[in-house]
Amino acid sequence: MIKQTFTFDHIGWITQDIKLFEEFWCDKLGFELVFESFLDKERSLSLFGLETSGTIRRYQRATMVIEIHHLDSVSEASQDFNRFGLNHIALHVEDREAFLRELISGNKKEVPVHRHENPGGWFNLFIQDFEGNWIELRESL
């Protein structure tokens, strides 16, 4: 069992319609847009396995954060909502590498890990649970 303290950082998923997303999550539930970034094709391919660009947005209400991915073009054939990283939960941990070592050392079954190294020096670290859900590990810088 993990002994480190951790909390939910955000929940991420794709949306087909930002306007409808905002009508529900912002207008009705009170979330506010706090971050927006362009997702280029290279990053989308390396993170999600999709050759498309799009937008990443984060919305927040109190300590709850939702991260959405609005993709420009995804064919019907490749629109697999379980595709790596698109739909995920993110945990905030004190030390990703220590968390991962502790998780793996105490686990009898293999824990799938995906580490995305970016040439800019940053990286994303994901683990997968027993049902195939991807869990992003984030830490304070």
C-alpha positions as CSV (number, residue, x, y, z in Angstrom):
1,M,0.0,0.0,0.0
2,I,1.2,3.5,-0.9
3,K,2.2,5.5,2.2
4,Q,2.7,8.8,0.5
5,T,0.0,11.5,0.8
6,F,-1.8,12.2,-2.4
7,T,-4.8,14.0,-3.6
8,F,-6.8,14.3,-6.9
9,D,-5.2,16.8,-9.2
10,H,-7.7,16.7,-12.1
11,I,-9.9,14.6,-14.2
12,G,-9.4,14.7,-18.0
13,W,-11.5,13.7,-20.9
14,I,-12.4,14.6,-24.5
15,T,-15.4,16.6,-25.5
16,Q,-16.9,17.0,-28.9
17,D,-18.5,20.4,-28.2
18,I,-16.8,23.1,-26.0
19,K,-20.0,25.3,-26.1
20,L,-22.2,22.5,-24.7
21,F,-19.4,21.6,-22.2
22,E,-19.3,25.1,-20.9
23,E,-23.1,25.5,-20.8
24,F,-23.2,22.5,-18.4
25,W,-20.0,22.7,-16.4
26,C,-19.5,26.5,-16.3
27,D,-23.0,28.0,-16.5
28,K,-24.8,25.4,-14.4
29,L,-22.1,24.0,-12.1
30,G,-19.9,27.1,-11.7
31,F,-16.6,26.0,-13.1
32,E,-14.4,28.7,-14.6
33,L,-11.8,28.5,-17.4
34,V,-8.3,28.8,-15.8
35,F,-6.0,27.5,-18.6
36,E,-6.0,27.0,-22.3
37,S,-3.2,25.6,-24.6
38,F,-2.9,24.5,-28.2
39,L,-2.2,20.8,-28.7
40,D,-0.1,20.3,-31.9
41,K,-0.1,17.1,-33.9
42,E,3.3,16.0,-32.7
43,R,2.4,16.2,-29.0
44,S,-1.1,14.7,-29.7
45,L,0.6,11.7,-31.4
46,S,3.2,11.2,-28.7
47,L,0.7,11.6,-25.8
48,F,-2.5,10.0,-27.2
49,G,-1.5,8.2,-30.4
50,L,-3.7,10.4,-32.5
51,E,-2.5,12.5,-35.5
52,T,-4.6,15.5,-34.9
53,S,-4.3,18.9,-33.3
54,G,-6.7,20.5,-30.9
55,T,-7.2,22.4,-27.6
56,I,-6.5,21.6,-24.0
57,R,-8.5,23.6,-21.5
58,R,-8.7,23.4,-17.7
59,Y,-11.7,24.5,-15.7
60,Q,-11.8,24.9,-11.9
61,R,-14.3,25.2,-9.1
62,A,-12.8,25.4,-5.6
63,T,-10.3,22.5,-5.6
64,M,-11.9,20.5,-8.4
65,V,-10.2,20.7,-11.8
66,I,-11.5,19.3,-15.1
67,E,-9.1,19.1,-18.1
68,I,-10.7,18.7,-21.5
69,H,-9.3,17.8,-24.9
70,H,-11.1,19.2,-27.9
71,L,-9.6,17.5,-31.0
72,D,-9.9,19.1,-34.5
73,S,-10.4,15.9,-36.4
74,V,-10.8,12.4,-35.2
75,S,-12.2,9.8,-37.6
76,E,-15.1,7.7,-36.5
77,A,-12.9,4.5,-36.8
78,S,-10.2,5.9,-34.5
79,Q,-12.5,7.5,-31.9
80,D,-11.7,5.1,-29.1
81,F,-12.5,6.8,-25.9
82,N,-10.2,4.5,-24.0
83,R,-7.3,5.6,-26.1
84,F,-4.2,6.2,-23.9
85,G,-4.4,9.4,-21.9
86,L,-7.5,11.1,-23.4
87,N,-9.7,10.0,-20.5
88,H,-7.8,9.9,-17.3
89,I,-7.6,10.8,-13.6
90,A,-4.6,12.7,-12.3
91,L,-3.3,12.4,-8.8
92,H,-1.1,15.0,-7.1
93,V,1.8,13.2,-5.4
94,E,4.8,14.5,-3.5
95,D,7.4,12.6,-5.6
96,R,6.4,10.8,-8.8
97,E,9.4,8.5,-9.0
98,A,9.2,7.5,-5.3
99,F,5.5,6.9,-5.6
100,L,6.1,4.7,-8.6
101,R,8.9,2.7,-6.9
102,E,6.7,2.2,-3.9
103,L,3.7,1.1,-6.0
104,I,5.8,-1.3,-8.1
105,S,7.7,-2.8,-5.2
106,G,4.6,-3.7,-3.2
107,N,2.6,-5.0,-6.2
108,K,2.6,-8.7,-7.1
109,K,1.2,-8.0,-10.6
110,E,2.9,-5.8,-13.2
111,V,1.7,-2.2,-13.2
112,P,1.7,-0.7,-16.7
113,V,3.6,2.6,-16.9
114,H,3.8,5.1,-19.7
115,R,6.4,7.8,-19.5
116,H,6.4,10.5,-22.1
117,E,9.7,12.3,-22.4
118,N,9.5,15.7,-24.0
119,P,12.7,17.2,-25.7
120,G,11.9,20.4,-23.7
121,G,12.9,18.6,-20.5
122,W,9.5,17.9,-19.0
123,F,7.8,14.5,-18.9
124,N,4.4,13.0,-18.2
125,L,4.1,9.8,-16.1
126,F,1.0,7.6,-16.2
127,I,0.1,4.3,-14.6
128,Q,-2.7,2.0,-15.5
129,D,-5.2,0.4,-13.1
130,F,-6.6,-3.2,-13.3
131,E,-9.5,-2.0,-15.6
132,G,-7.3,-0.2,-18.0
133,N,-7.9,3.3,-16.7
134,W,-4.9,5.7,-17.0
135,I,-3.8,7.6,-14.0
136,E,-1.5,10.6,-14.4
137,L,1.0,11.3,-11.7
138,R,1.6,15.0,-11.1
139,E,3.9,16.7,-8.5
140,S,4.6,20.3,-7.5
141,L,7.6,21.8,-9.2
